[in-house]
Amino acid sequence: MKNIKYKIEFFDDWHTGSGLTSGADIDALVIKDKNNLPFIPGKTMKGLIKEAVDAIMQFQKPENTKSYLSTFGAKSDKEKENQMSESFFTNAVLSEELSCSIVSNKLQEFLFRDISST
């Protein structure tokens, strides 16, 4: 198994919603860990990378799809019902140094803001 580390850099507001609210606030709650720090779930990361690979695979020869299927699982239930994924994505979290600094200085509330839209 090969481990790949990646770095995510945001240049503007970002929001990974929990989908745990209802009504007007649907998907308005940001996913946070036990220290009220935001993170991106591994499942979301895998989905984003899979989507990018899907776009690239449209231009590949059919014989190149075997590696894709083993990495991400079946493209759809109709193609390979029991094809399991060999990849595993952990949550994307803030660095330990940054997390400790934010928590020790109680700065979590400054990471978020409410934006209203209609």
Backbone torsions as a table, in degrees:
resi	resn	phi	psi	omega
1	MET	NA	136.7	-178.9
2	LYS	-107.5	133.2	176.4
3	ASN	-97.5	134.3	177.2
4	ILE	-122.4	125.2	175.2
5	LYS	-98.8	139.8	178.5
6	TYR	-131.4	156.5	179.9
7	LYS	-120.4	132.7	179.2
8	ILE	-111.5	129.4	179.7
9	GLU	-124.0	126.5	179.2
10	PHE	-102.9	139.4	-179.6
11	PHE	-110.9	2.7	-177.7
12	ASP	-158.8	-177.5	176.4
13	ASP	-54.9	146.3	175.6
14	TRP	-140.9	160.4	-175.7
15	HIS	-155.8	119.4	170.2
16	THR	-109.7	105.8	-174.5
17	GLY	-79.7	152.0	179.6
18	SER	-85.3	-26.6	-175.7
19	GLY	70.3	15.1	-174.7
20	LEU	-97.1	4.4	178.7
21	THR	-105.7	-175.9	179.3
22	SER	-142.5	171.1	177.9
23	GLY	66.7	-139.1	-176.8
24	ALA	-65.4	-22.7	-178.4
25	ASP	-92.0	13.2	-176.5
26	ILE	-52.1	128.6	177.9
27	ASP	61.6	20.3	-177.6
28	ALA	-87.4	-20.1	-179.7
29	LEU	-80.7	127.7	178.9
30	VAL	-78.1	140.2	177.2
31	ILE	-69.9	127.5	-178.1
32	LYS	-132.9	153.3	176.9
33	ASP	-87.6	-171.4	-176.5
34	LYS	-64.2	-19.3	178.6
35	ASN	-99.2	14.0	-177.5
36	ASN	63.9	31.3	176.5
37	LEU	-103.8	139.2	-178.9
38	PRO	-72.2	152.4	173.3
39	PHE	-151.0	164.3	176.4
40	ILE	-111.1	121.2	-178.6
41	PRO	-59.9	145.3	177.8
42	GLY	-56.1	-36.3	179.3
43	LYS	-61.8	-39.2	178.0
44	THR	-67.5	-43.1	178.6
45	MET	-60.6	-45.1	179.6
46	LYS	-61.0	-42.7	179.5
47	GLY	-62.6	-41.2	179.3
48	LEU	-65.6	-43.2	179.8
49	ILE	-69.3	-40.0	178.0
50	LYS	-61.4	-40.5	179.0
51	GLU	-62.1	-41.7	178.4
52	ALA	-65.9	-41.9	178.9
53	VAL	-66.4	-37.9	176.2
54	ASP	-55.0	-44.6	-179.3
55	ALA	-62.8	-41.4	179.0
56	ILE	-68.0	-39.8	-176.6
57	MET	-65.0	-19.8	177.4
58	GLN	-61.5	-22.9	-177.2
59	PHE	-104.6	9.0	-178.7
60	GLN	-98.1	157.8	175.0
61	LYS	-73.6	149.2	-177.8
62	PRO	-53.9	-33.4	-178.7
63	GLU	-68.0	-14.5	178.7
64	ASN	-86.5	0.2	-176.2
65	THR	-84.9	-13.9	-179.2
66	LYS	-59.1	-45.2	178.6
67	SER	-62.8	-39.1	178.3
68	TYR	-59.4	-48.8	-177.7
69	LEU	-62.3	-38.6	-179.8
70	SER	-73.1	-29.1	-179.7
71	THR	-78.0	-46.7	-173.0
72	PHE	-110.4	-5.3	-175.7
73	GLY	89.3	-173.7	-177.1
74	ALA	-65.5	146.2	176.5
75	LYS	-67.3	-37.3	178.5
76	SER	-154.3	163.6	179.7
77	ASP	-61.1	-30.1	-177.3
78	LYS	-72.6	-33.8	-174.8
79	GLU	-78.0	-48.6	-178.0
80	LYS	-149.7	93.1	-172.7
81	GLU	-61.2	-37.9	-173.4
82	ASN	-108.1	15.2	-179.9
83	GLN	-72.4	112.7	-179.5
84	MET	-91.3	155.1	178.6
85	SER	-84.1	140.2	174.9
86	GLU	-93.1	-8.2	-176.6
87	SER	-95.1	152.3	178.0
88	PHE	-139.1	128.1	-179.4
89	PHE	-114.0	126.5	175.6
90	THR	-84.8	168.2	177.6
91	ASN	-64.5	143.7	173.4
92	ALA	-87.3	116.5	-175.1
93	VAL	-123.6	164.4	174.4
94	LEU	-66.2	153.9	177.9
95	SER	-60.9	154.4	-179.0
96	GLU	-60.6	-40.5	-180.0
97	GLU	-62.2	-46.6	180.0
98	LEU	-66.9	-43.0	178.3
99	SER	-57.9	-47.9	-179.6
100	CYS	-61.6	-41.0	-179.9
101	SER	-64.5	-44.9	-179.8
102	ILE	-63.9	-46.7	-176.9
103	VAL	-67.6	-45.3	-177.5
104	SER	-65.6	-27.7	178.2
105	ASN	-98.4	5.5	178.5
106	LYS	51.8	53.1	-176.6
107	LEU	-104.2	7.2	-174.6
108	GLN	-55.0	-40.4	-176.4
109	GLU	-63.3	-21.9	-178.8
110	PHE	-83.9	-1.8	178.4
111	LEU	-84.3	-11.9	-172.2
112	PHE	-129.2	152.3	171.8
113	ARG	-148.4	153.1	178.3
114	ASP	-90.3	131.1	176.3
115	ILE	-122.6	122.9	-179.8
116	SER	-97.5	143.9	174.2
117	SER	-148.6	159.2	179.3
118	THR	-124.4	NA	NA
